[in-house]
Every structure is written in structure tokens, then in C-alpha cells.
Amino acid sequence: MAVLKVIEIMSSSKKSWEDAAATGIAKASKTLKNIRSAWVQDQSIVVDKGKVKEYRVSLKLSFEVV
């Protein structure tokens, strides 16, 4: 039987929401082992002078506790 823990992280990107999620997972995987899934809880953008400046995501990551 596996035991999983869930944490919440926030990540951003100047390219897209998908890149923001991928960047967050890549960064988290440097210190968290056995990441099993990620759930995009929320998305937002930063707008400056009518243009999208930054994409942001809030992610819930689940990983196995060994």
C-alpha cells in the first residue's frame, strides 16, 4: 500500500500556462522524489499595458512517501 502526500506550489512563465506547469514540476522534482500527479488548481495572468506579461498556475502535486 502506498502513502501519498499532497503539496501546493505556484509557478510562472512568460510563454504559457503549460510552460508554467512544466517549469513548476521540473523545479519541484529536484527535491521531491516519486511525484505521481499534478492538478492545476488555478490559472491567472499578469497584464501590463494591455498585454500578457506572465502566466501563473497553482498546482497540487502528489508524491509517494517512502
C-alpha positions, 0 to 999 in steps of 0.5 A: 500500500502506498502513502501519498502526500499532497503539496501546493506550489505556484509557478510562472512563465512568460510563454504559457500556462503549460510552460508554467506547469512544466517549469513548476514540476521540473523545479519541484522534482529536484527535491521531491522524489516519486511525484505521481500527479499534478492538478492545476488548481488555478490559472491567472495572468499578469497584464501590463499595458494591455498585454500578457506579461506572465502566466501563473498556475497553482498546482497540487502535486502528489508524491509517494512517501517512502 
